[in-house]
């Protein structure tokens, strides 16, 4: 699968070849995507980080396209889809070359069918397209996520969404949804990296035929000097970011790094021209600690009710979930 580059002369000389993974719809999903969180704008309700001096979205997206990225991971929550859409239009890349993803946020999931439909229409307008390649339920809001997914099934049948899926779902969330499915989810987007490798969860979804997308694969560059990562990087003669990215795609998990800087975009993308040994993979797999799993659990319970009335509900009972 080639991402043809119609942008700069430099891009034409450095054609980027990206393998794909087949979705259950038959569509081919690039194994490399570009994350758009905090591109051009920091969401008002972002949990951390400040705007600082952000580069304009148009510049960032143009650089990403020049490097060869064609898969863009967007979301209602990111509050920048209009800027991303304008940047993509200005770049002039044919729509059929792009793989556009978006996600519906918890507040709209809670509100239900009409609100979800309205949000999808807004995303389509903002991204200046008449369809999305993939649309996800961003978090499994208790008591609401099954109905939200059923709305996505209808929108898919209407042609607005080519594929639909999940984000941040545990095994138990999927099992809650499963009896109601007419269209099996194509994707589950979750945090996956050597420091949060929930192998039971990964195995479960892959056995169900659900493609996994990883976010925070590079751990926001916080673990690049970890001795195991640095040691493997030295052994294979590659930067630590490429070791983490290669670990991800070698598991057939979609890798979606993000950066404002073109040189880092290029560096992040170079994960398909080398291989990690089984020993290297096992060393990286072993970096997940019990504390990391407990931290994940706390964040999961916080986020599934975030920005909904459930956040303030006293004595709300939430189901136990598999964290491994």
N, C-alpha and C positions, 0 to 999 in steps of 0.2 A: 504494500500500500504506500503510494507516494503522496506527499503533500506538495503539489506543484507550486512553485514560487513565482508569482507574477509581479512582485514588488520591486525591490531595488536590484541593481546589477550585482551587488554583493550577494544578495539572496540567491540570484540565479546561479551563481558560481558555487554556492554551498547548499546544494539540494539536500533536504533532510528526508531521510527514509524512516518511516515510523510503522512498525508492525501493528496489526489490529487484533482484536479479540472479537469473536462472533457473539452478538446478543441473541437472546431467544426469539427475537423478531426476525432474525436473518440478517439484520444490519451489521455492518462492521464498525466497531468502536475503536478509535486510535488508542494505543496503549500509553500515549503521551498527551496530556492536556495542559492548559494554562489556567491557573487559578486567578480569579479577578477580585477576590476579597481585598479591600483597601486599595484598589487601583483607582487613582484619581480622587478618592473620597473615603473617609472613615465614617462608617455608619454611626448615627447619633447614639444608638444603644450598644455599641461595641463594648465588650467587657474589659478590654485593655488596649493600650496603645494610643498615641496621639497623632493628630494629622501631620504635624511637622511641615516640612516642605515637600509635599507630594508632587510628583510629575503629573502633568495633565494626562488623563486617560488616553486621549488620542495619540500622544507620543508613545506611551507604553504599549498600546495595542499595535501600533505600526511597527515598532521594534519586534514585538512577538511574532507578527506576521512575516516580517523580513527574515527572522531566524528560521521560520518554517512551521510554527505552531498553527494549527487549524481547528483544534478542539478547545473551546472556551467554557469554563465552568462558572456560571453566573448564579444569582439568587436574588429574590425579593429583598432579603435581609441586607444585602450588600449596598442597597440604595444607589447603585451606579449603573443600572442597566441602560438608561437613556444615554449616558456618556459612552458606554461600551458600544451601543448600537450606532451612535454617530461616528465613532472611531472606525467601526467595521465598514460602514457605508463609505466613509471618506477614503478608505484604503482600496475600495473597488474590487475586492476579492469576490468571485462568483459565489452565490449562496450554496451551490452544490458542493463546493470545496470545504465548506465549514461544517463543524459538528457543534451545535449550540445546545448547552445544558442550562436549565434553571431549576429553582426549587421554591416551593411555597412555604412561608414562615408560619410559626406557631399561632400567631394571633389570627391569621386568616383561616388556618386549619380549624381552629376553635369555632370560628363563625359559621363555617359550613359551606354547602354547595354554591350558593349564589356568590358569596365572597370569593371562593376559589376560582369560579369562572371569571369573575371580574378581574382578579389578579392575573390570571393567564392572559386575558385580553390586553391588560396593561403591559405585561412583559413582552408580548408579541409586538405591540406598538413601539415600546421603548427600544427593543432590539431590531426593529424595522424588518420584520420577517413575518411570513404568514404561517409558519410552522416552527416547532422546536424539535430537535432530534431526540431530546430526552428531557423529561420533567419529573422531579422527585418531590416526595413528601419529606420536608427537611428534618422534622423530628416526630416521633410517634406520640403525639399528644394523647394522654389517656382519655378513653371514651370518645375520641373524635377522629383518630387516624384512619380507622377502617372506612368510615363514611367518606373521608377525604380521598382515600385511594379509589373508592368507587366512583367519585366524581372524575378523577383522572381517567378511569376506564372509559367513561362516556366521552370525554374530550378526545381521547385517542380514537374512538370510533367515528368521531366527527372530523378527523383529519388534522386537528390542530397540534397534536402531539404524536410523533412517530413512535416513540417508546416511552414507557413510564416506569418509575421505580421508587426506591426508598433511600433514605439517608439516616444514619444513626440508629438503625433498627437492631435490636438484640434478637437472639433466637426466639425468645418468648414473644416478642412483638410480632415477628413473622408468623409464629404459630397461631397467634390471635387473629391475624389477618387471613390466614390460609383457607379456612372454611368458606370465606366470602369471595374468594378470587374467581373472576372470570378471565382475567388476563394476568398471567404470572409476572411478577416484577422482573425487569431486565437487569436491574442494578441495585446494589446497596452501597452507598458512599459512607465510609466510616474512617476514623483515624486508624492508620496502620503504619507502623514503623518498628524497627527492632526494639524500641523501648516501650512500645505498646503493641505487642504482637499477640492478639487474642486468638490462639490457634484453633481452639474448639469452634469459635464463631466463624473464623475464616473457612474451616473445613465444612461446616454445616452449610453455609451459603453456596460455596462452590459445588457441593454435592447436590444442591437444589437447582443448579444451573443458573444461579444468579451471579453476574459479573460483579466483582468488587472494585470500587474506586477508592483510592487512598487520599486522604487529606492529611496535612501536617507530616508528610513523609520525611521531610528534612528537619523536623523538630525545631523549626524556626532558627536553624543554625546553632542551637544550643549545645549539641552533642558532637560537633564535628571533630573535637579534639579528644573525645573519649578514647582511651588506649586501644580498645578492640577495633573501633572504627578506623582510627589513625593507623594502626598496625596493618590492617587489611589494605587500606589505601596505599601505604608504602609498598606492600607486597605486590600489588597489581599495577602500581605506577599511575594511579588515578587520584583525583581530588576526592575528599571524603563525601562531598555531595553526590558524586557519581556512584560511589559505593552504595549509599543509601538508596538512590534511585534505581540502581541495577538490582539490588536486593528485592525491591518492589516488583519490577517488571519481570524478573526471573520467576516470580510466583504467579505470573499472569494476572497481576493486579494493576489497574490503571494508575499511572503516576501523574500527578497534577501539581507540579511546583509552581511557585509564583515569585517574580522579582520585578523590580522597577528598572533594573540595570541590564542592558543588552548583553554585556559580556557574561553575566551570570545566567541569563536566559540560554545563551549558547552552551555554556558549561553544563547546566542542568539537563539539557537535551541529549547530551552525549552518553547515553546509557545502553545503546543497542550494538556497540561494536566491541564489546568484551564480555567475558563471562566470569562469574564468581565460582569458586570450587564448592563442592558439597561441604567441605570443612569450613570454609568462610561463611557459607549460609547458616550452618549450624551454630557457629560462634555468634553471629548476629541474632539468630533466633533466641539465644539464651540470655539476651540482655534485659528482657522484661522482668521486673521485680513485682513482688506482692504489693508493694506500696503503689506502684504505677497502676495496678489493677484496681486498687481501692480508690485512688484518685479519679480514675475513669468512672467508677460507680457513682461517686459523689457528683461529678459533673453531669453525668447522664440524668440523674434524678432532678438536678437543678434545671437542666435545659428542656426536658420534656414538658414542663409547665411554664417555662419562661414566657413572659409577655402575654399570659392568658390569665383569666380570673382564678384559675386553679392555683396560681402562685400564692394567693393570699388565703386559700381555703384551709381552715384549721382541721387537723386530724385526717388529712387526705391519706388514704391507704394506697400505696403503690405496690405493684407486684414485684416479687423477687425475679431477678434476671441473671442469666449466665454472664459472668464478667470475663471468663477466660477466653 
